[in-house]
């Protein structure tokens, strides 16, 4: 269990980053064995104020309540904070809270993880974002999607709109379509919106190959990659144009790069409607 001082300092750091992002914007595995790709390695590092808490999590009070569930691709480079700042900017006058499910796990593991299920089931959510479906990095093996389908169902029971988060391709590997197809199969079995994240990464890199989207491992996102992913999630959740958002300044991403990322996200959601597989879900705001 997380000790109180660790919980408190982690929460304060995250809150300060959110304030900085928001106020600044207002001012201006692989191979021949059947192993799943780690497109995000599991981590025991706490990722949210509720991480490691075995008892009842705090009640989230906000107009727009977003639960993110996944592994390190969900939390790398402050992605939740970036998404929350964008949602605040896009919904003036509304309160927004983005909460990360306890622990960094694949979806099949989250389905068996009691703290995740308590957080999901015991309060209502506006959106539940599901990342970390296992897939074969070699393309030769199949992994169960029944757990992701079950989580979509649980999200709907909490009155949330479920959103599938397919990861971007690993650097230099053409796997965007294969990853997307797996998520389409999930959405066909249990209707869910699909954020075209891999497509946005492909568009951005086709236009400017030197964009620093990847971290050094060629798998995880650097700040620019997390920013692009957050833009696509913002457009998926809000139905609003990511190109209409202002640049965040000062920022760890230049204004010029932010503009490129907004345009790539815009074109990705225009070409690949996030609501294609959840047509009955209405925009919340």
C-alpha positions, -999 to 999 in steps of 0.1 A, spaced: 0 0 0 13 35 -8 23 54 24 5 87 29 35 109 24 43 92 -10 6 95 -20 5 132 -10 37 142 -28 27 123 -59 -7 140 -60 8 174 -55 33 169 -83 5 159 -107 -18 187 -96 10 213 -101 16 200 -137 -21 202 -144 -22 238 -132 9 247 -152 -5 232 -184 -39 247 -180 -29 282 -170 -2 283 -197 -27 274 -223 -51 300 -212 -23 326 -215 -13 322 -248 84 -83 -275 84 -100 -305 98 -131 -323 86 -166 -326 72 -172 -291 36 -164 -283 44 -134 -261 24 -102 -262 42 -71 -272 50 -49 -242 40 -18 -261 41 -7 -225 59 -26 -198 42 -32 -165 54 -10 -137 50 -10 -100 55 28 -99 23 46 -86 6 64 -115 -23 81 -99 -36 93 -65 -56 60 -62 -27 38 -71 -20 11 -46 -50 19 -24 -67 -14 -14 -98 3 2 -124 25 -12 -110 51 -37 -119 87 -33 -151 98 -50 -144 118 -81 -166 150 -84 -165 167 -118 -188 175 -147 -166 154 -170 -151 123 -153 -126 102 -173 -111 69 -162 -80 58 -180 -71 21 -177 -39 6 -192 -2 3 -187 28 26 -192 15 38 -226 -13 54 -206 9 73 -182 41 79 -201 51 116 -205 22 129 -184 -4 119 -210 -34 120 -185 -24 156 -174 -22 167 -210 -56 152 -218 -72 168 -187 -57 203 -196 -71 200 -232 -105 189 -220 -106 219 -196 -97 242 -225 -123 227 -248 -151 228 -222 -149 262 -205 -170 264 -174 -170 226 -169 -149 208 -143 -128 179 -156 -111 151 -138 -89 124 -154 -82 95 -131 -58 66 -139 -67 31 -127 -45 16 -101 -14 -3 -114 1 -5 -148 -14 -36 -163 -27 -52 -195 -65 -52 -199 -68 -89 -190 -49 -82 -158 -71 -51 -150 -102 -73 -153 -88 -94 -124 -74 -65 -104 -97 -57 -75 -87 -20 -70 -94 -14 -107 -128 -30 -105 -138 -11 -74 -128 22 -91 -147 13 -122 -179 -1 -106 -185 20 -76 -189 54 -92 -202 67 -125 -179 79 -153 -183 100 -184 -157 81 -204 -136 50 -197 -105 48 -219 -92 12 -224 -55 7 -234 -32 -23 -232 -49 -50 -252 -23 -77 -257 -13 -84 -293 14 -105 -309 44 -84 -320 52 -110 -346 16 -112 -359 17 -150 -356 -4 -155 -325 -38 -145 -312 -46 -131 -278 -79 -131 -261 -101 -100 -265 -128 -113 -242 -114 -94 -213 -115 -61 -232 -150 -69 -243 -160 -75 -207 -144 -42 -196 -164 -24 -223 -195 -39 -208 -186 -28 -173 -179 7 -185 -214 8 -200 -228 -4 -167 -212 27 -151 -230 48 -177 -198 57 -194 -189 58 -230 -161 33 -236 -132 44 -257 -106 20 -271 -70 33 -273 -50 13 -299 -13 20 -295 8 36 -321 32 13 -341 66 6 -328 93 27 -345 100 15 -380 74 -13 -379 43 -11 -401 17 -25 -377 -9 3 -374 -36 -15 -394 -30 -48 -375 -34 -31 -341 -65 -12 -353 -81 -44 -367 -79 -61 -333 -96 -31 -317 -123 -31 -344 -130 -67 -336 -135 -57 -299 -158 -28 -309 -178 -51 -332 -185 -74 -303 -191 -46 -278 -197 -12 -293 -170 13 -283 -155 44 -298 -120 39 -313 -94 67 -311 -73 67 -343 -40 72 -325 -18 50 -347 -31 68 -378 -23 102 -363 12 91 -356 16 78 -392 3 110 -406 26 131 -384 57 111 -393 49 109 -430 49 147 -430 79 152 -408 100 121 -401 121 139 -376 93 146 -352 104 134 -317 74 113 -310 92 82 -297 113 78 -266 147 62 -270 133 26 -268 113 32 -301 82 21 -283 70 46 -257 61 82 -263 82 112 -257 63 144 -248 54 152 -284 40 117 -289 20 119 -257 7 153 -268 -4 139 -301 -21 110 -284 -39 133 -260 -51 154 -290 -66 124 -306 -83 113 -274 -95 148 -269 -112 148 -303 -126 113 -297 -142 123 -263 -153 158 -272 -162 156 -308 -144 189 -312 -116 198 -336 -81 194 -321 -69 221 -345 -90 246 -326 -71 242 -294 -45 268 -286 -8 261 -282 4 255 -247 32 280 -238 56 277 -221 58 240 -229 82 211 -234 70 211 -270 76 241 -293 46 260 -307 56 250 -343 56 213 -334 23 216 -315 8 231 -346 20 201 -367 6 177 -341 -28 194 -340 -31 192 -378 -21 155 -378 -47 147 -351 -73 167 -371 -67 148 -403 -66 114 -385 -100 119 -369 -115 133 -401 -103 102 -421 -111 77 -393 -142 87 -374 -138 77 -337 -176 73 -335 -179 48 -363 -182 19 -339 -202 37 -313 -228 55 -334 -255 55 -308 -234 73 -282 -242 110 -280 -216 137 -272 -218 145 -235 -211 182 -238 
